[in-house]
């Protein structure tokens, strides 16, 4: 068993698959305060990658409603019920990860969803935490809440699917940390499906092999963001790389948001896989629920988010969300603008802090007409 440092847990942990860290690690930041569950991301992914036979129930990207929703049904609750509650001491996890629950030769703690768990794509959609009583009204704080959680493969730094595969068909690319399944080697044992705590590996009933999100690697190799990121009309997503071979860089927007400022947090870090989709927690949801999902840094992240207007460097990094279809690897705030460059050093985004406005006169002399708002 290899000893690996897991910075999300604040400690070393055992991991049953010894491999060096990739040259850089693909990562994503989702600002779920802005997600409206339009499912554009889901459709973009589905129509491009999983429209074939046997892929009907595959959703490499899905958006579910919390606290009650989830796809497949109960994907997280069924694992949480099998394990002791996460205990944190400061930023250090004191309880075990899914790799440490049993003996060194045992598979990570997991569960295999049943067929019916894939029958309701958006169970619990828009359900809030309770019933609004007759005469209930808004009095400053919403007593009931819900939020949308967009999910894709986390391309974990310590993937459970890689550790569990008896055929070594699942592997992590050295150049960018994307996790893939070799379809020629896969024999359909579904060990990866059972081990993945996020249930983002799926079994194809026709080909009898497992399939998963490929991180849009053909686009990434051309320097372009994933389809789910580009198609997001709310501009809630950023796609880039975390530095792995040296200290985090302040001019790398992903390093800056995730590792330096700790604004975006991993989903269920207590599982120990070091997931690389990071979420800016919804500010209207109680900390107690969010800490179970995102760990002990929730309150700090929410405070940081609420003070963004006074934090020009961090706000600048967030303004680059959805500003280009190119992967931004370097950014800088200059005056009233934030500028982003791709891996080749070419400028690919320039966003003003204040949107320019133009007020037109109500009378157009050129056409001798009046401009009215007739709605």
C-alpha positions in Angstrom: 0.0 0.0 0.0 1.4 3.4 -1.0 1.4 6.3 1.3 0.1 9.4 -0.4 -0.4 12.9 0.9 -3.9 14.1 0.4 -4.0 17.9 0.8 -7.8 17.9 0.9 -7.7 15.8 4.1 -4.7 17.5 5.7 -2.8 14.2 6.1 -1.2 11.2 4.5 -3.4 8.2 3.6 -2.9 4.8 2.2 -3.8 4.2 -1.5 -3.6 0.8 -3.1 -2.2 2.0 -6.5 1.2 3.5 -6.6 1.8 5.9 -9.5 3.4 9.3 -9.8 1.3 12.4 -10.0 0.5 13.6 -13.5 2.5 16.5 -15.0 -0.6 18.6 -14.4 -4.1 17.8 -13.2 -7.3 18.6 -15.0 -9.7 20.4 -12.7 -13.0 22.3 -12.8 -14.7 24.9 -10.6 -18.5 25.1 -10.5 -20.2 28.1 -9.0 -23.5 26.4 -8.1 -24.9 29.7 -6.7 -25.5 30.5 -10.3 -26.8 27.2 -11.6 -30.4 27.2 -12.8 -30.6 23.5 -13.8 -31.2 24.3 -17.5 -29.5 21.0 -18.3 -27.8 22.5 -21.4 -24.6 20.9 -20.1 -26.3 17.5 -19.8 -27.7 17.7 -23.3 -24.4 18.8 -24.9 -22.6 15.9 -23.3 -25.4 13.3 -24.0 -25.8 14.1 -27.7 -22.0 14.1 -28.3 -20.7 11.2 -26.3 -23.5 8.8 -25.1 -26.2 8.5 -27.7 -25.3 4.9 -28.8 -26.9 1.6 -28.0 -26.6 0.6 -24.3 -25.9 4.2 -23.3 -29.5 5.2 -22.7 -29.1 5.5 -18.9 -25.6 7.0 -19.1 -25.3 10.6 -18.0 -21.7 11.5 -17.8 -22.9 15.0 -16.9 -26.1 15.4 -14.8 -27.6 18.2 -12.7 -29.5 17.0 -9.6 -31.5 18.8 -6.9 -30.2 18.6 -3.3 -31.0 17.7 -0.6 -33.2 14.8 -2.0 -32.2 14.3 -5.6 -29.4 12.1 -7.1 -28.5 10.0 -10.1 -28.3 7.1 -9.8 -30.8 7.1 -6.9 -29.2 7.5 -3.5 -25.7 7.3 -5.0 -24.2 9.2 -2.0 -26.6 8.2 0.8 -26.0 4.5 0.2 -22.2 5.0 0.7 -22.6 7.3 3.6 -24.8 4.7 5.4 -22.1 2.1 5.0 -19.5 4.3 6.7 -18.9 6.2 10.0 -19.6 9.9 9.9 -16.7 12.0 8.9 -14.9 13.6 11.8 -12.6 16.6 11.2 -10.2 18.2 13.6 -9.6 21.6 12.1 -8.7 20.8 8.5 -7.5 17.3 9.3 -9.8 14.3 8.7 -9.6 12.0 11.7 -11.8 9.2 10.3 -10.9 6.7 7.6 -11.1 7.0 3.8 -12.8 4.4 1.6 -9.3 2.9 1.0 -8.7 2.5 4.7 -11.9 0.9 5.9 -10.7 -2.7 5.4 -7.6 -4.7 4.8 -4.8 -3.7 2.3 -6.0 -6.3 -0.2 -9.7 -5.4 0.0 -11.4 -3.2 -2.5 -12.4 0.4 -1.6 -15.7 0.6 0.2 -18.5 1.0 -2.3 -21.8 -0.3 -3.6 -23.2 -1.4 -6.9 -26.4 0.4 -7.9 -29.4 -1.7 -8.9 -31.1 -1.5 -12.3 -33.9 0.6 -10.9 -31.5 3.1 -9.5 -31.0 4.3 -13.1 -34.7 4.5 -13.9 -35.3 8.1 -12.6 -32.9 10.6 -14.1 -33.9 13.5 -11.9 -35.7 12.1 -8.9 -36.4 14.8 -6.4 -36.1 17.6 -8.9 -36.9 21.0 -7.4 -38.0 19.4 -4.0 -37.3 21.7 -1.1 -36.4 20.7 2.4 -39.9 20.8 3.8 -43.5 21.9 3.3 -44.4 25.6 3.2 -47.3 26.1 5.6 -50.3 28.0 4.5 -49.7 31.7 4.9 -45.9 31.2 4.9 -44.0 34.2 3.6 -40.5 35.5 3.1 -39.2 37.3 6.2 -35.6 37.8 5.4 -34.3 34.2 5.5 -35.8 31.4 3.5 -36.8 28.6 6.0 -36.8 26.1 3.1 -34.1 25.6 0.6 -32.7 23.5 -2.2 -29.9 23.9 -4.7 -28.7 22.4 -8.0 -25.6 20.2 -8.0 -24.0 19.7 -11.4 -21.9 16.6 -11.5 -19.3 15.0 -13.9 -16.4 12.6 -13.4 -14.0 14.1 -10.9 -10.9 12.7 -12.6 -9.7 12.1 -9.0 -6.1 12.3 -8.0 -6.5 9.0 -6.2 -9.3 7.3 -8.3 -11.1 4.4 -6.7 -12.0 3.1 -10.2 -8.2 2.8 -11.0 -7.5 1.1 -7.7 -10.4 -1.4 -8.1 -10.0 -2.6 -11.7 -8.5 -6.1 -11.7 -7.6 -5.8 -15.4 -5.8 -2.4 -15.0 -8.1 -1.2 -17.8 -8.7 2.1 -16.0 -5.8 4.4 -16.1 -4.9 8.0 -15.5 -3.1 10.0 -18.2 0.3 11.4 -17.3 0.0 14.5 -19.4 -3.3 15.9 -17.8 -4.6 13.5 -15.1 -7.7 12.6 -17.1 -9.0 9.1 -16.1 -10.0 6.8 -19.0 -11.1 3.2 -19.5 -9.3 1.1 -22.1 -12.3 -0.6 -23.9 -10.0 -3.3 -25.3 -8.9 -4.4 -21.8 -12.2 -4.0 -20.0 -14.1 -7.3 -19.4 -17.1 -5.7 -17.7 -16.5 -6.9 -14.1 -18.0 -3.6 -12.9 -15.5 -3.3 -10.1 -15.0 0.3 -11.1 -18.7 1.0 -11.0 -18.9 -0.4 -7.5 -15.8 1.4 -6.2 -16.5 4.9 -7.6 -18.1 6.8 -4.7 -19.6 9.3 -7.2 -21.1 6.6 -9.4 -19.7 8.3 -12.6 -18.6 5.0 -14.1 -21.4 3.2 -16.0 -22.0 -0.3 -17.4 -23.0 -0.7 -21.0 -25.5 -3.6 -21.3 -24.9 -3.9 -25.0 -21.1 -3.8 -25.2 -20.8 -5.4 -21.8 -18.0 -3.0 -20.8 -17.8 0.0 -18.5 -17.7 3.5 -19.8 -17.2 6.9 -18.2 -16.6 10.6 -18.9 -13.5 11.0 -21.0 -13.0 14.6 -19.9 -13.5 15.7 -23.6 -9.8 14.8 -24.1 -9.9 15.3 -27.9 -10.9 19.0 -27.2 -8.4 19.3 -24.3 -5.6 18.2 -26.6 -6.5 21.2 -28.8 -6.6 23.5 -25.9 -10.4 23.7 -25.7 -12.6 23.4 -22.6 -15.0 20.5 -22.2 -18.4 20.6 -24.0 -20.3 20.9 -20.7 -18.2 23.9 -19.8 -18.5 25.7 -23.1 -22.3 25.1 -23.4 -23.1 26.4 -19.9 -25.3 29.4 -20.5 -25.0 30.6 -16.9 -21.2 30.7 -17.2 -20.9 28.8 -13.9 -17.9 26.6 -14.9 -14.2 27.0 -15.4 -12.0 24.3 -16.8 -8.2 24.2 -16.4 -5.3 22.6 -14.7 -3.9 22.4 -11.2 -0.2 22.6 -10.8 1.2 19.3 -9.5 5.0 19.5 -9.9 5.6 22.7 -8.0 3.9 25.1 -5.6 0.5 26.5 -6.7 0.8 29.6 -9.0 -1.0 32.8 -8.2 -1.4 33.5 -11.9 -3.1 30.1 -12.6 -6.8 30.8 -12.1 -7.5 27.2 -10.9 -4.6 27.2 -8.5 -5.6 30.6 -7.2 -9.3 29.8 -6.7 -8.9 26.3 -5.3 -5.6 26.0 -3.5 -4.5 29.5 -2.6 -7.8 31.2 -1.7 -9.8 28.0 -1.0 -13.0 29.5 -2.4 -14.0 26.3 -4.2 -14.2 23.0 -2.3 -14.2 19.3 -3.3 -17.3 17.1 -3.1 -17.2 14.6 -0.3 -13.4 14.9 0.4 -13.8 12.4 3.2 -14.0 9.6 0.7 -10.3 10.2 0.1 -10.2 10.1 -3.7 -9.1 13.7 -4.1 -11.8 14.7 -6.5 -11.0 17.5 -9.0 -14.4 19.1 -9.5 -14.5 22.0 -7.0 -17.7 23.7 -5.9 -18.3 27.2 -4.6 -20.9 26.3 -1.9 -24.4 27.9 -2.2 -24.5 30.7 0.4 -28.2 30.2 1.2 -27.8 26.6 2.4 -27.1 25.8 6.1 -23.5 25.1 7.0 -24.4 21.8 8.7 -25.6 20.2 5.4 -22.9 21.7 3.3 -20.0 20.6 5.6 -21.1 17.0 5.0 -20.7 17.6 1.3 -17.8 19.9 1.1 -15.8 19.5 4.4 -15.0 22.0 7.1 -14.0 25.0 5.0 -17.6 25.9 4.0 -18.1 28.9 6.3 -14.8 30.4 5.2 -15.7 29.9 1.5 -19.1 31.5 2.0 -17.6 34.5 3.7 -15.0 34.9 0.9 -17.8 34.7 -1.7 -19.9 37.3 0.0 -16.9 39.8 0.0 -16.0 39.3 -3.6 -16.8 42.9 -4.5 -13.8 44.0 -2.4 -11.5 41.3 -3.6 -10.5 42.4 -7.1 -8.0 39.6 -7.8 -10.4 36.8 -6.9 -13.3 38.5 -8.6 -11.2 38.8 -11.7 -10.5 35.1 -11.8 -14.3 34.4 -11.5 -15.1 36.9 -14.3 -13.2 34.5 -16.7 -15.8 31.8 -16.3 -17.4 31.3 -19.7 -15.4 34.0 -21.3 -13.8 31.8 -23.9 -13.8 28.2 -25.2 -10.1 28.0 -24.8 -8.5 26.7 -21.6 -7.0 29.6 -19.6 -3.8 28.7 -17.9 -2.7 32.2 -16.8 -4.5 35.3 -15.8 -3.8 38.9 -14.6 -5.8 41.8 -13.4 -4.9 45.1 -15.2 -6.8 48.2 -14.3 -10.5 47.6 -14.9 -10.0 44.4 -16.9 -8.9 40.8 -16.3 -6.9 39.1 -19.0 -6.6 35.4 -19.7 -3.9 33.5 -21.7 -4.0 29.9 -23.0 -1.1 27.4 -22.7 0.6 28.9 -25.8 0.7 32.3 -24.2 -2.0 33.7 -26.6 -4.5 36.1 -25.1 -7.9 34.4 -25.3 -10.1 36.5 -22.9 -10.3 40.1 -21.8 -13.2 40.9 -19.5 -14.1 44.3 -18.0 -15.0 44.5 -14.3 -17.8 46.9 -15.3 -19.9 46.1 -18.3 -20.0 49.1 -20.7 -23.4 50.7 -21.0 -24.7 52.9 -23.8 -27.8 55.0 -23.3 -29.5 56.1 -26.6 -31.6 59.2 -26.9 -35.3 58.5 -27.0 -35.6 60.3 -30.3 -33.6 59.1 -33.4 -33.0 62.1 -35.6 -31.6 60.0 -38.5 -34.8 57.9 -38.9 -37.1 60.4 -37.4 -38.6 57.9 -35.0 -39.0 57.6 -31.2 -37.7 54.7 -29.2 -40.3 53.4 -26.8 -40.5 50.5 -24.5 -43.8 49.2 -25.7 -44.0 46.1 -23.5 
